């Protein structure tokens, strides 16, 4: 049985509606949402604010929870009831957030190239979770439960998928 990793991220927007993305200096150099792992005895909202401040320098206001996104190996067999799946098995709480202030309140952590992107001109090299979560956030969805490895056409929901659209 593997341990489940709890993580947080946010679709952070500025007053003009642009989305803040981070491209890691290593790995596949894909763009991702700012965020990171929860610490022991830390709530997801507190972790999201802490991780975004550390990674980007921006203070943010969390607006709501877009959804929960499970990352795992799609080729791995499903886990037995009551057990986590094969590594990596990550559950990401993705929030909708907006920046506070006109400039970062602190210095961004190294290793992440930050850039603002208009929603209609997002980079092609997005992680699957980022692509799915940004689409959900921009469509006004809340309370979404997804496993982004299984892509569906826009607007189509997987069996058992839950979520609402904000009015």
C-alpha positions as CSV (number, residue, x, y, z in Angstrom):
1,X,0.0,0.0,0.0
2,X,1.4,3.4,-0.9
3,X,0.8,6.6,1.0
4,X,-1.5,9.2,-0.4
5,X,0.1,12.5,-0.9
6,X,-2.1,15.6,-0.3
7,X,-1.3,18.6,-2.4
8,X,-2.7,22.0,-3.1
9,X,-2.7,24.3,-6.1
10,X,-4.7,27.4,-7.3
11,X,-5.9,28.9,-10.5
12,X,-4.6,32.4,-9.6
13,X,-5.9,35.3,-11.6
14,X,-5.1,39.0,-11.6
15,X,-7.6,41.9,-12.0
16,X,-7.4,41.6,-15.9
17,X,-8.3,37.9,-15.7
18,X,-4.9,36.5,-16.6
19,X,-3.8,33.2,-15.1
20,X,-0.5,32.8,-13.2
21,X,1.5,29.7,-14.2
22,X,4.8,28.3,-13.2
23,X,7.2,26.4,-15.5
24,X,9.7,24.3,-13.5
25,X,13.3,24.6,-14.5
26,X,13.8,20.8,-14.6
27,X,11.8,17.8,-15.9
28,X,9.5,18.2,-18.9
29,X,9.4,22.0,-18.6
30,X,5.6,22.1,-18.7
31,X,3.6,24.9,-17.2
32,X,1.7,24.1,-14.0
33,X,-0.4,25.8,-11.3
34,X,1.4,27.2,-8.3
35,X,1.1,25.0,-5.3
36,X,2.7,22.2,-3.3
37,X,2.3,19.7,-0.6
38,X,0.4,20.0,2.7
39,X,2.3,19.9,5.9
40,X,1.3,17.7,8.8
41,X,-1.7,19.3,10.7
42,X,-2.2,22.0,8.0
43,X,-5.5,22.7,6.3
44,X,-5.7,22.8,2.5
45,X,-6.6,26.5,2.4
46,X,-3.7,27.4,4.7
47,X,-1.3,25.2,2.7
48,X,-2.5,26.8,-0.6
49,X,-1.9,30.4,0.7
50,X,1.5,29.4,2.1
51,X,2.7,27.5,-1.0
52,X,1.5,30.2,-3.4
53,X,3.3,32.9,-1.4
54,X,6.5,30.8,-1.2
55,X,6.5,29.8,-4.9
56,X,5.3,33.1,-6.5
57,X,5.7,35.9,-3.9
58,X,2.0,36.8,-4.3
59,X,-0.5,37.0,-1.4
60,X,-3.8,35.6,-2.6
61,X,-7.4,35.4,-1.6
62,X,-8.9,32.0,-2.0
63,X,-12.3,32.4,-3.6
64,X,-13.6,28.8,-3.5
65,X,-12.6,25.2,-4.2
66,X,-12.6,24.3,-7.9
67,X,-12.3,20.6,-7.1
68,X,-10.2,17.6,-6.1
69,X,-8.0,16.1,-8.7
70,X,-6.4,12.6,-8.3
71,X,-3.1,11.9,-10.0
72,X,-2.1,8.4,-10.3
73,X,-0.7,5.9,-12.8
74,X,-3.5,5.2,-15.3
75,X,-1.9,1.9,-16.2
76,X,-1.9,0.7,-12.6
77,X,-4.6,-1.7,-11.5
78,X,-7.2,-0.1,-9.2
79,X,-6.4,-0.3,-5.5
80,X,-8.2,-2.7,-3.2
81,X,-11.0,-1.0,-1.2
82,X,-9.6,1.0,1.6
83,X,-6.1,1.2,0.1
84,X,-4.3,3.9,-1.9
85,X,-3.1,3.2,-5.5
86,X,0.4,2.8,-6.8
87,X,2.8,5.7,-6.6
88,X,2.4,8.4,-7.5
89,X,-1.0,8.7,-5.8
90,X,-1.7,12.4,-5.2
91,X,-4.9,14.2,-4.3
92,X,-4.7,17.9,-5.3
93,X,-7.1,20.4,-3.8
94,X,-7.4,23.1,-6.5
95,X,-8.7,26.5,-5.5
96,X,-9.8,29.5,-7.4
97,X,-7.8,32.5,-6.1
98,X,-7.1,36.1,-6.9
99,X,-4.0,38.2,-6.1
100,X,-4.0,40.8,-3.4
101,X,-2.2,44.0,-4.3
102,X,-0.6,45.3,-7.4
103,X,2.8,43.5,-7.0
104,X,4.2,40.4,-5.2
105,X,4.5,40.8,-1.5
106,X,7.7,38.8,-1.4
107,X,10.4,37.1,-3.4
108,X,9.4,34.1,-5.5
109,X,11.3,30.8,-4.8
110,X,13.9,29.8,-7.4
111,X,13.4,27.0,-9.8
112,X,10.1,28.3,-11.2
113,X,9.6,30.6,-14.1
114,X,6.4,32.6,-13.5
115,X,4.3,34.2,-16.2
116,X,0.8,35.6,-16.6
117,X,-1.3,34.2,-19.5
118,X,-4.6,35.3,-20.9
119,X,-7.2,32.5,-20.6
120,X,-7.6,32.4,-24.4
121,X,-3.8,32.1,-25.0
122,X,-2.6,29.4,-22.5
123,X,0.7,27.6,-23.4
124,X,0.4,24.2,-25.1
125,X,2.8,22.6,-22.7
126,X,0.5,22.4,-19.7
127,X,0.4,19.5,-17.2
128,X,-2.8,17.4,-17.6
129,X,-4.1,18.5,-14.1
130,X,-3.4,22.2,-15.0
131,X,-5.2,22.0,-18.3
132,X,-8.2,20.3,-16.7
133,X,-8.3,22.5,-13.5
134,X,-7.9,25.8,-15.5
135,X,-10.8,24.8,-17.8
136,X,-13.0,23.9,-14.8
137,X,-12.1,27.2,-13.0
138,X,-12.7,29.3,-16.1
139,X,-16.0,27.6,-16.8
140,X,-17.1,28.5,-13.2
141,X,-17.2,25.0,-12.0
142,X,-16.9,24.2,-8.2
143,X,-16.9,20.9,-6.3
144,X,-15.4,18.9,-9.2
145,X,-14.0,15.5,-8.6
146,X,-11.6,14.3,-11.4
147,X,-8.9,12.0,-12.4
148,X,-7.3,14.1,-15.2
149,X,-5.5,11.2,-16.8
150,X,-8.8,10.3,-18.4
151,X,-9.5,13.1,-20.8
152,X,-12.9,13.8,-22.2
153,X,-14.1,16.3,-24.7
154,X,-14.9,19.7,-23.2
155,X,-18.3,19.8,-21.5
156,X,-18.6,16.0,-21.2
157,X,-18.6,14.4,-17.8
158,X,-17.2,11.1,-16.8
159,X,-19.5,8.6,-15.1
160,X,-19.7,9.5,-11.4
161,X,-18.1,12.9,-11.9
162,X,-19.6,15.5,-9.6
163,X,-19.5,19.3,-9.8
164,X,-21.5,22.5,-10.1
165,X,-21.3,25.6,-12.2
166,X,-21.3,28.9,-10.3
167,X,-24.1,31.2,-11.3
